[in-house]
Each structure stands twice: as structure tokens, then as C-alpha cells.
Amino acid sequence: MKCPFSFDESLQMWVPRLHADVTAIVRDSGLWSSEFGPGPVHLPPEQKFPLVSADPPEHTRQRRLVGRAFLPSAVNALAPRIEELVDRLLDDLSDKGEADIMEEFALPVPLTVICWLLGTSPDDYQELRPWAYTMAEALWSNDPADAPRLMAAFQAAGGYVAQILGGRRQAAAAGETLPDDLITRLMEAEPDGTGLTDQEILFIVTPLISAGSITTTYLIGNLLYRLVERPERLEMLRDDPSLMGAAIEESLRLDPPIRGFARTNTAPTSLHGVDLEPNTKVVASFEHANRDPAVFDRPDEFDMTRSTQQLRQHYAFGGGIHVCLGAPLARLEAEIAVGRLITRLPDLKLAGEPTPTRIRVLNGWDHLPVAWVPTRVAR
């Protein structure tokens, strides 16, 4: 790797690229703070993402609250519903013979799951979609001209969640049984001996519309692209479904849906001979760390037979205290979605040039045209 540490003019941030440097940064939350946001500018409080814009003890508190929705029992309980959702989407697709698999499959699966977590109608996923993308765009935005549009997305999404929360408060006051979802669990939580305010619940829940969906959409799309890019990979996975877990991890390593998150140093430090004054923003680059040849053999190749020891070292889901709480759910969604799709759509292949996302913090395809033999396969 020729340039392990350099200044990115477009982002106005320093970018460490070595796996060892990213490891040191994500594991030292005392020196490398998340409080000032994961991007190049200091986000206002109302535009911050929970967890990725907080340090302990506030981060610890937030993680404990949000973690209620991602306990292993809660994630595993979603598997039958995800399977049913995926099969229903594939029923609609199977006779078409071609589709933009991002628009018609990879996008609706995670956004529908978010609707379930919020306890709202699955049909609302189309309403959530533009907010999810725009809130993700805010992570690395450093153009003041974008601020009104980005804030509008946060406000619209917050209004949507506020309506759900208001209805839930009314139901609770009427003595009705509340659904077991994230909003109910937060309403009932008493982390400090007192309940959360509605504003605190909105702050925690609203950004999850984006954080819990877009990255999984790109994970599904990125893995599908790597499979159809080389037909022998697709056949290999079809012949040996036990490789699915490794295929997901290799996709996450080679094509992490999030390129990286910024940290801000709280004290003077230096990297590779560059002295950094306090409050300097750096981007812990997941995409570069995941291709560090000192850690990964043939780092630019997709290899689903790569050793477990290597795969476990990727940073697609971050690391340290900020490792993604939703990682098990994302893996589950990808396993079910991709596993069923490659089984039910025969002779799957690319049907045109894919379109990469324009959102800088994200890494994936907005459009991925594929084709297959239009046959309805019995489940």
C-alpha cells in the first residue's frame, strides 16, 4: 500500500488506510472520539446519528437501549417472516425474466424489516426510502448548500416516527396491549430509573430508518454482483450452500457498504510522521483496511473459501465499542435473500451495466440489472 495516510481534499479529512491504524483508532474511544459525528463536519444535535455520534457513557446507554431490538432471540424470531417476505417478492419476479434487482428486491427487504421493527405497515417502506438515503448522505456531507435538504429528511422521518409514538402513547393510556417492537421497548425502558422522553425516543429511532436498511440493501446487492460477475462463483455457491456464510463475509470485506466513519482526536497525536492537533477529523477507512495485503491474501480478489481467521478481521461493521448492533440481522437478511434468490431464479446473469451509488459514504449499486430464465420454481 503506497500511501497509508493522506489528506482527502474532497472530504477535508485525513484518511488512515492500514488495517493496524484503523484497528488502533476504532479501539481507542478515549483518544478518537465519535461525539463530533462520523463525517467531515460537526453535526448539529438534531442531525446526529445515535451510537456513531456518541462516546461513553452516553454511547453505553444508547447501545443498551437500542440493543433490545437486536438480541439474538429477537433477530432469530424474524427469520420466518423474512423468508415469507423474500418468497413473496420472488413469486412476483420469477416469471418476469429480468429486473433491476436493487429496486425490486434488495431495497424492499431491509426497509420492510425496519417497518416491522417500528410496528408500522410494511407498505410504508416506499415512504421511508427517500429519507433513508438522504439521512445516509448526511453522514459525509460537507456542503452547506445541502444542509436544508438533509435537515428536511431528518424532520420528515422524525415526524413519521412521532406519529407512531403518539398513537402508541394513546393506546397505552387506553390500557390496550402494545405490540412488542422497538418503540414499545423504548417506551417501557427505564435506563436511569425514569422513562425516556418522547424526544429521546425520536432521537434514537429516527436514524435507524437509514442505518438499519440502506447498508443491508447494499450488502445484498454487492454480494449478488460478485456472484453474477463470475458465473462459476454462483454455481459454486449453489452447489455448496454451506459457503453462504463465508460468501457474505467476503462480500463485506471486499465491498463494505459503509466506506468508513470519522473520528476526532481529543489530544495531540501523530500518524506516520504527521502531527495532528486536537479536534482533527480522520476517516477510519473500512474499505482500505479490508484490502490491506498485510492482513488479507490476494486482497482485491473475491474468494468465498478464504480462511475464517482472515474473514473475521474485516471492518465492514466497524469495530471496538462501535461495532454494529444490527450486524446479526443484516447477515440473516442477506443469507435468506441471496440464498433463496439464487435457488429460485435459474441462469441468473448480468443484463446491463450496474449504476454505483452517488452517496460518498456508501459503497454499492443503486441499480443492478439482471436476467434469468423466467420459470416459477416450486418452493
TATA-V710240 format. One record per pair of residues at least 6 apart in sequence whose C-alpha atoms are under 8 Angstrom apart, sorted by the first residue. I is the first residue (numbers start at 1). J is the second residue. Records with the same first field share a line. If there is no record, write none. Layout:
I=J / J
This chain:
1=292 / 293
3=17
4=16 / 17 / 18 / 272
5=14 / 15 / 16 / 17 / 18 / 271 / 272
6=14 / 15 / 16
7=13 / 14 / 15
8=14 / 15
11=40 / 140 / 142
12=40
13=40 / 280 / 281 / 282 / 283
14=281 / 282 / 283
15=282 / 283 / 284 / 285
16=22 / 282 / 283 / 284 / 285
17=284 / 285 / 286 / 288 / 289 / 292
18=288 / 289 / 292
19=288 / 289 / 290 / 292 / 295
20=289
22=284 / 285 / 286 / 289
23=319
25=31 / 32 / 263 / 284
26=32 / 284 / 318 / 319 / 320 / 321 / 322
27=319 / 320 / 321
28=320
29=55 / 321
30=266
31=264 / 265 / 266 / 267
32=263 / 264 / 265 / 266
33=54 / 55 / 263 / 264 / 265 / 266
34=52 / 53 / 54 / 55 / 262 / 263 / 264
35=52 / 53 / 54 / 55 / 264
36=42 / 43 / 53 / 54 / 263 / 264
37=43 / 48 / 49 / 52 / 53 / 54 / 139 / 262 / 263
38=52 / 53 / 139 / 140 / 261 / 262 / 263
39=139 / 140 / 141 / 142 / 261 / 262 / 283
40=140 / 141 / 142 / 262 / 281
41=140 / 141 / 142
46=203
47=151 / 154
49=203 / 204 / 207
50=59 / 62 / 203 / 204 / 207
51=59 / 62 / 63 / 322
52=322
61=191
62=204
63=325
65=186 / 189 / 191
66=182 / 186 / 204
67=325
68=182 / 185
69=75 / 117 / 181 / 182 / 185
70=325 / 326 / 328 / 329
72=328
75=328 / 329
79=332
82=109 / 113 / 333 / 336
83=336 / 337
85=109
86=105 / 109 / 336 / 337 / 340
87=340
89=104 / 105
90=341 / 344
91=376
93=99
94=344 / 345 / 374 / 375 / 376 / 377
95=374 / 375 / 376
96=374
97=371 / 372 / 373 / 374 / 375
98=351 / 369 / 370 / 371 / 372
99=369 / 370 / 371
100=367 / 368 / 369 / 370
101=221 / 367 / 368 / 369 / 370
102=217 / 221 / 365 / 366 / 367 / 368
103=366 / 367
106=217 / 218 / 220 / 221 / 337
107=213 / 214 / 217
108=125 / 126
109=217 / 333 / 337
110=212 / 213 / 214 / 216 / 217 / 333
111=125 / 128 / 129 / 209 / 212 / 213 / 214
112=122 / 123 / 124 / 125
113=122
114=208 / 209 / 212 / 213
115=121 / 122 / 124 / 125
116=122 / 181
117=181 / 182 / 183
118=181 / 182 / 183
119=179 / 181 / 182 / 183
120=164
128=157 / 209
130=153
131=153 / 154 / 156 / 157 / 209 / 210
132=207 / 209 / 210 / 211 / 213 / 214
133=210 / 214
134=150 / 153
135=150 / 153 / 154 / 207 / 210
136=210 / 211 / 214 / 359 / 361 / 362
137=150 / 359 / 360 / 361
138=150
139=361
140=360 / 361
154=206 / 207
157=206 / 209
158=202 / 206
161=202 / 205 / 206
162=198 / 202
165=183 / 198
168=178 / 184
171=177 / 178
172=178
178=184
183=201 / 205
186=196 / 201
187=195 / 196 / 201
188=195
189=195 / 196
190=196
212=326
215=257 / 258 / 362
216=257 / 330 / 333 / 334
218=257 / 363 / 364 / 365
219=251 / 252 / 255 / 256 / 257 / 334 / 364
220=334 / 337 / 338
221=364 / 365 / 368
222=251 / 255 / 364 / 365
223=247 / 248 / 251 / 338
224=338
225=368
226=233 / 251 / 302
227=233 / 234
228=234 / 348 / 349 / 350
229=349 / 350
231=349
234=342
237=243 / 244
238=342 / 343
241=339
243=304 / 305
244=335 / 339
245=335
246=304 / 305 / 306 / 308 / 311
247=303 / 304 / 305
248=331 / 334 / 335
249=311 / 312
250=302 / 303 / 304 / 306 / 311
251=302
252=314 / 316
253=287 / 290 / 291 / 311 / 314 / 315 / 316
254=287 / 290 / 291 / 299 / 300 / 301 / 302
255=287 / 363 / 364
256=286 / 287 / 315 / 316 / 363
257=316 / 362 / 363 / 364
258=286 / 287 / 316 / 361 / 362 / 363
259=285 / 286 / 287 / 316 / 361 / 362 / 363
260=283 / 284 / 285 / 286 / 287 / 318 / 361
261=283 / 284 / 285 / 286
262=281 / 282 / 283 / 284
263=281 / 282 / 283 / 284
264=278 / 279 / 280 / 281 / 282
265=277 / 278 / 279 / 280 / 281
266=278 / 279
267=277 / 278 / 279
268=275 / 276 / 277 / 278
269=275 / 276 / 277 / 278
270=276
286=314 / 315 / 316 / 318
287=315 / 316
289=314 / 315
290=296 / 299 / 313 / 314 / 315 / 316
291=299 / 300
292=299
293=299
295=310
296=310
317=323 / 324 / 327
318=324
342=348
344=376 / 377
345=372 / 373 / 374 / 375 / 377
346=372 / 373 / 374 / 375
347=371 / 372 / 373
348=370 / 371 / 372 / 373
349=370 / 371 / 372
350=368 / 369 / 370 / 371
351=369 / 370 / 371
352=368 / 369 / 370
353=368 / 369
354=365 / 366 / 367 / 368 / 369
355=365 / 366 / 367 / 368
356=363 / 364 / 365 / 366 / 367
357=363 / 364 / 365 / 366
